[in-house]
């Protein structure tokens, strides 16, 4: 069955290309569109990749035994017992997610808001997304009660929802669904016979280590697939490597057969040298663990400072608890934005920020919101410097927001928001403690 609607270019990648064109034209740019992590690759991982450059054979479709065993250990250290035989590697978690939608079949429940590619991938797979809103401050997981209603309505209308995609922690909101909400989601999935596809690529970037994100696999182990990769925690997005953990159940074994069949026809196997480096990364030596911890501290420091500036400008946003994403809502400023700038939609607002100020953000519409929504997603992960020297310094700094180049970006955010709202720039500390 062909896709039910045209699939356009990823909003994130399209916005990045627009910013690149502005930069080439010599125009000022503040890139906050993409969640690409602007940090250098750990030196040991670069050495591992180089040492494996001679590995030019395809290898097993599901991934090398070395990588699958290392990934299983990674999940086991997070409380998810994993059979390496039920781990499948691919050229990034993004194609793995798409292949999983193909393998499960049927329509797909997606949270609103949610990452730009979930609904698009569902359409590419010949399915239709079933949008379900999230609970306030608990992005990434559809409201379990509304999920039940939406699936019942879809089935009554002759549709066939078979899967629900969740993101724990969440892109685009930077929030984390509570364990109670995740448990209720898992219970609903079991009652409705849905496969849960849990995108957990941000699980290592929860700021408070005492309150980690909880996977749906804890509550519905027999029907939850978990995916992750090295794109976010280790800033290796360009390496394109991801892994999926399939449940040790009849559902999981059937999915494994289907998923590896699909993989064999699409990508054959992930790049062998990258698999070798990824196996080392998933082994989590002390150096790798500390590198991830340092990046987590950096994300937290900068994201919270940027969030404070949005709050000071009058936007509403839930406290960011993970990732490098903010999801401010400018609804309180709707009247002013309409009168002063002719802004009526999120796309209007994002366009104004880009064309007038050179600030790249994405409108909530890209994440499934109604066009009239004035929510934006801003990513802070490319504010850490323009060179590897600056980024390395940011990673190791006790007070990264005090570094001149990061401070300059923060000041620019404050200036832009002051110009947008027509109010004097308020100090972030005052806004957070008013």
C-alpha positions in Angstrom: 0.0 0.0 0.0 1.5 3.4 -0.9 2.0 6.2 1.6 -1.3 8.0 2.3 0.3 11.4 1.9 3.5 12.9 0.5 6.5 12.7 2.8 8.5 15.9 2.8 12.1 16.3 3.9 12.8 16.1 7.6 12.0 19.5 9.1 15.2 19.3 11.2 17.4 18.6 8.2 15.7 21.2 6.0 16.1 23.9 8.7 19.8 23.0 9.1 20.3 23.4 5.3 18.6 26.8 5.5 20.9 27.9 8.3 23.9 26.6 6.3 22.9 28.8 3.3 22.6 31.8 5.5 26.1 31.2 7.0 27.6 30.8 3.5 26.0 34.1 2.6 27.8 35.8 5.5 24.7 36.3 7.6 24.7 35.9 11.4 23.3 32.5 12.5 22.4 31.1 15.9 21.7 27.4 15.2 19.1 25.9 17.5 17.3 23.7 15.0 19.1 20.4 15.1 19.7 18.1 18.1 23.1 17.2 16.7 25.5 17.2 19.6 28.3 19.7 19.0 31.1 17.9 20.8 34.2 16.0 19.6 34.2 12.2 19.4 36.1 10.6 22.3 39.8 10.0 21.2 39.7 6.3 22.1 36.6 5.8 19.9 38.4 7.5 17.0 41.3 5.2 17.5 39.1 2.1 17.6 37.4 3.2 14.4 40.7 3.7 12.6 42.1 0.4 13.8 39.0 -1.4 12.4 39.2 0.3 9.0 40.3 -2.9 7.3 37.1 -4.7 8.2 35.5 -4.6 4.8 33.3 -7.7 4.9 29.5 -7.4 5.3 29.3 -9.5 8.4 26.0 -10.8 10.0 22.8 -8.9 9.2 21.9 -8.5 12.9 25.4 -7.1 13.7 28.7 -8.6 14.9 28.6 -10.9 18.0 31.0 -8.4 19.7 28.6 -5.5 19.2 25.4 -7.4 20.1 27.1 -8.8 23.3 28.3 -5.3 24.3 24.8 -3.8 23.7 23.2 -6.5 25.8 25.6 -5.7 28.6 24.7 -2.0 28.3 21.0 -2.7 28.7 21.6 -5.2 31.5 23.5 -2.5 33.5 20.2 -0.5 33.2 18.1 -3.3 34.6 17.0 -4.9 31.3 18.2 -8.4 31.0 19.0 -8.9 27.3 19.7 -11.9 25.1 22.5 -10.9 22.5 20.7 -13.1 20.0 17.7 -10.6 20.2 19.8 -7.5 19.5 19.8 -6.1 16.0 22.2 -3.4 14.8 21.6 -1.0 11.9 23.0 2.1 10.3 21.5 4.4 12.9 18.5 4.0 15.2 16.4 6.0 12.6 16.4 3.3 10.0 15.9 0.7 12.7 12.8 2.5 13.8 11.5 2.5 10.3 12.3 -1.1 9.8 10.5 -1.9 13.0 7.3 -0.1 11.8 7.5 -2.2 8.7 8.0 -5.4 10.7 5.1 -4.7 13.1 2.7 -3.5 10.4 -0.6 -1.7 10.9 -1.2 1.9 12.0 1.0 3.5 14.6 0.1 5.6 17.7 2.4 8.6 18.0 2.6 11.1 20.8 1.7 14.8 20.2 4.2 16.4 20.1 6.7 13.9 18.9 9.9 13.7 16.9 9.4 14.8 13.3 10.1 11.4 11.7 7.7 9.1 13.6 4.6 10.1 11.7 6.5 10.5 8.4 8.0 7.0 8.8 4.5 5.6 9.5 3.3 7.0 6.2 6.3 5.7 4.4 5.5 2.3 5.7 2.1 2.6 4.2 0.4 3.1 7.6 -1.3 6.1 9.2 -0.3 7.7 12.4 -2.8 7.9 15.2 -1.9 11.1 17.2 -2.5 11.1 20.9 -1.6 14.1 23.2 0.9 13.7 26.0 0.3 14.7 29.6 1.6 18.2 30.7 5.3 18.0 31.4 5.5 14.4 30.4 6.4 14.4 26.8 7.2 11.4 24.7 4.5 9.1 26.1 0.9 9.4 24.9 -1.7 10.0 27.7 -2.6 6.4 28.5 -6.3 7.1 28.9 -6.6 9.0 25.6 -4.5 6.2 24.0 -7.2 3.7 24.9 -9.9 6.0 23.5 -8.0 6.7 20.3 -7.2 3.1 19.6 -10.9 2.1 20.2 -12.1 4.8 17.9 -9.6 3.9 15.2 -10.5 0.2 15.3 -14.2 1.0 15.3 -13.5 3.0 12.1 -11.9 0.0 10.5 -8.3 1.0 11.1 -5.6 -1.4 12.4 -3.3 0.2 15.0 -0.7 -2.3 16.1 2.1 -0.2 17.6 2.7 2.8 19.8 6.0 4.7 19.6 7.3 6.5 22.8 10.4 8.5 23.5 12.0 8.2 26.9 13.3 10.9 27.6 11.6 13.1 25.1 12.4 15.0 22.0 11.1 17.7 21.5 10.2 18.8 25.0 13.3 17.8 27.1 10.9 16.2 29.7 10.7 12.7 31.1 7.4 10.8 31.6 6.9 9.6 35.2 7.3 5.9 36.1 3.5 5.9 36.8 2.6 7.2 33.4 5.0 4.7 31.7 3.5 1.9 33.7 -0.1 2.9 32.7 1.1 3.2 29.1 2.5 -0.4 29.3 -0.7 -1.7 30.8 -2.8 -0.1 28.0 -0.5 -1.5 25.4 -1.0 -5.0 26.9 -4.8 -4.6 27.1 -4.9 -3.3 23.5 -2.3 -5.8 22.1 0.0 -3.1 20.9 3.7 -3.4 20.4 5.6 -0.7 22.2 8.6 0.8 20.3 10.6 2.8 22.9 13.1 5.2 21.5 15.6 5.6 24.3 18.5 7.3 22.6 18.4 10.1 25.2 18.3 7.8 28.3 21.9 8.6 29.3 21.2 12.4 29.2 18.8 12.7 32.2 20.3 15.5 34.3 19.6 14.0 37.7 21.1 10.6 37.9 19.0 9.8 41.0 15.8 9.9 38.9 16.6 8.1 35.6 14.0 7.6 32.9 12.1 4.3 33.2 11.6 2.1 30.2 8.3 0.6 29.2 10.2 -2.7 29.0 10.2 -2.7 32.8 6.4 -3.0 32.8 5.6 -4.8 29.6 8.8 -6.8 28.8 7.0 -9.2 26.5 6.0 -6.5 24.0 8.5 -3.7 24.2 11.3 -3.0 21.7 14.0 -0.6 22.8 16.3 1.3 20.5 19.3 3.4 21.1 22.6 4.5 19.5 25.7 6.6 19.9 24.3 9.8 18.3 23.3 11.6 21.5 25.3 10.3 24.4 28.6 10.2 22.5 28.0 12.8 19.7 28.7 10.2 16.9 25.6 10.9 14.8 27.6 10.9 11.5 28.8 7.3 12.2 25.3 6.0 11.8 25.0 3.1 14.2 22.0 2.0 16.3 20.8 -1.1 18.1 17.4 -2.5 18.9 16.6 -4.8 21.8 13.8 -7.2 21.0 11.7 -8.8 23.8 12.4 -12.5 24.7 8.8 -13.6 23.9 6.8 -14.9 21.0 6.3 -11.3 19.9 10.1 -10.6 20.0 11.1 -13.7 18.2 8.7 -13.1 15.4 9.8 -9.5 15.1 13.4 -10.6 15.0 12.8 -12.8 12.0 10.9 -10.0 10.2 13.4 -7.3 11.2 16.5 -9.1 10.0 14.7 -10.0 6.8 13.9 -6.4 6.2 17.5 -5.4 7.1 18.9 -7.9 4.7 17.0 -6.3 1.9 17.8 -2.7 2.8 21.2 -2.3 4.5 22.7 -5.8 4.6 24.7 -4.9 7.6 25.9 -1.9 9.5 29.4 -0.6 8.6 31.9 -3.1 10.2 34.5 -0.5 11.4 31.8 1.5 13.1 30.4 -1.6 14.7 33.8 -2.3 16.2 34.0 1.2 17.7 30.4 0.9 18.9 31.1 -2.3 20.7 33.8 -0.6 22.7 31.5 2.3 23.4 28.7 0.1 24.7 31.3 -1.7 26.9 31.4 1.6 29.0 34.9 1.8 30.2 35.5 4.4 32.9 36.8 6.9 30.3 33.6 6.5 28.2 31.4 6.8 31.3 33.1 10.0 32.4 32.9 11.5 28.9 29.1 10.9 28.8 28.8 12.3 32.3 30.7 15.5 31.3 28.5 16.0 28.3 25.4 15.5 30.4 26.6 18.2 32.8 27.3 20.5 29.9 23.8 19.9 28.4 22.2 20.6 31.7 24.1 23.8 32.4 23.4 25.4 28.9 19.8 24.1 28.5 18.8 25.5 31.8 20.3 28.9 31.1 18.6 29.1 27.7 15.3 28.0 29.3 15.6 30.7 31.9 15.9 33.3 29.2 12.7 32.0 27.5 10.9 32.1 30.8 12.1 35.7 31.5 10.7 36.7 28.1 7.2 35.5 29.1 7.1 32.1 27.4 5.9 29.1 29.3 7.8 25.8 29.4 8.1 22.8 31.6 11.4 22.4 33.4 13.9 20.7 31.1 15.0 17.4 32.8 17.0 15.8 30.1 18.5 16.1 26.5 19.4 19.4 25.0 15.8 20.5 24.0 13.5 23.2 25.1 9.8 23.5 24.1 8.7 27.1 25.0 5.1 28.1 24.4 4.6 31.7 23.4 0.8 31.6 23.8 0.9 34.1 26.7 2.4 36.6 24.1 0.0 35.8 21.3 -1.7 39.2 21.2 1.6 41.1 21.2 3.1 38.9 18.6 0.1 39.3 16.3 0.0 43.1 16.7 3.7 43.8 16.6 4.9 41.2 14.2 2.0 39.7 12.3 2.7 36.4 13.9 -0.3 34.0 14.2 1.3 30.6 14.0 4.3 28.7 15.1 5.6 28.7 11.6 5.2 32.5 11.5 7.2 32.8 14.7 10.0 30.5 13.6 10.2 32.3 10.3 10.5 35.7 12.0 13.2 34.5 14.3 15.2 33.1 11.3 14.8 35.9 8.8 15.0 38.9 11.2 17.4 37.6 13.8 19.2 34.5 12.2 18.0 32.3 15.0 17.1 28.8 13.9 14.2 27.0 15.8 11.4 24.7 14.7 7.7 25.3 15.1 5.5 22.9 17.0 3.7 22.1 13.8 6.7 20.0 12.8 6.1 17.8 15.8 2.4 17.3 15.2 0.9 20.4 16.9 -1.8 22.4 15.3 -0.5 25.3 13.1 -2.0 27.9 15.5 0.2 26.6 18.3 3.0 29.0 19.3 5.3 26.4 20.6 8.8 26.1 19.4 11.6 23.6 19.8 15.0 25.0 20.5 18.1 22.8 20.7 21.1 24.0 22.7 23.6 21.3 21.6 25.3 23.4 19.0 26.1 26.4 21.2 29.2 24.8 22.7 31.7 26.4 20.3 32.7 26.7 16.6 36.0 24.7 16.9 37.0 21.4 18.5 39.2 23.4 20.9 36.2 25.4 22.1 34.0 22.4 22.4 36.6 20.4 24.3 37.0 23.3 26.7 33.2 23.5 27.2 33.1 19.8 27.9 35.7 20.1 30.7 34.7 23.5 32.1 33.4 23.7 35.7 31.3 26.6 34.6 30.7 26.3 30.9 28.1 29.1 30.7 30.9 31.5 31.8 33.0 30.7 28.7 33.1 33.8 26.4 31.6 32.0 23.3 28.8 30.3 25.2 28.1 33.5 27.1 27.9 35.4 23.8 25.3 32.9 22.5 23.2 33.3 25.7 23.4 37.0 25.5 22.3 36.8 21.8 19.3 34.7 22.8 18.4 37.3 25.5 18.7 40.2 23.0 16.6 38.4 20.4 13.8 37.6 22.9 13.8 41.1 24.2 13.4 42.4 20.6 10.7 39.9 19.9 8.6 40.8 23.0 9.4 44.5 23.1 10.3 44.3 26.7 13.6 45.1 28.4 15.8 42.0 28.7 15.1 40.4 32.1 17.8 38.6 34.0 17.2 34.8 33.9 17.8 34.4 37.6 15.0 36.9 38.4 12.6 35.0 36.1 13.3 31.7 37.6 13.0 32.9 41.2 10.2 35.4 40.9 
